[in-house]
Amino acid sequence: QVQLVESGGGLVQPGGSLRLSCAASGFTFSSYWMYWVRQAPGKEREFVGSIHSSGGATAYADSVKGRFTISRDNAVNTVYLQMNSLKPEDTAVYYCAADRFMSYSHSNYNYWGQGTQVTVSS
């Protein structure tokens, strides 16, 4: 049974940092691209970033480039999203997802977590 379980969300002040984790099980984690996708209230889901199965390549949405960093540890089947210099517009539910192939279109992703809430507010 495939599971993706996100953790690390919460309330943070503007300019602060959070680190999200996503623990994977039930599939060959080291063979999959991993993604972070977010959905703000009243908006569609949007691509945040991706990381190659080996960890050797990453990509980011322009809105988070330079502030967010994706990493993974294939030894413990976990992907991370380090979020720095957070802004109120980063407030959203953050999901991790997995797929065998690279795509900026989140509708293609095969496996999804349940999401974790990130709220940036003073």
Salt bridges, closest charged atoms under 4 A:
GLU46 OE2 - ARG38 NE 2.59
ASP62 OD1 - LYS65 NZ 3.12
ASP90 OD1 - ARG38 NH1 2.89
ASP90 OD2 - ARG67 NH1 2.74
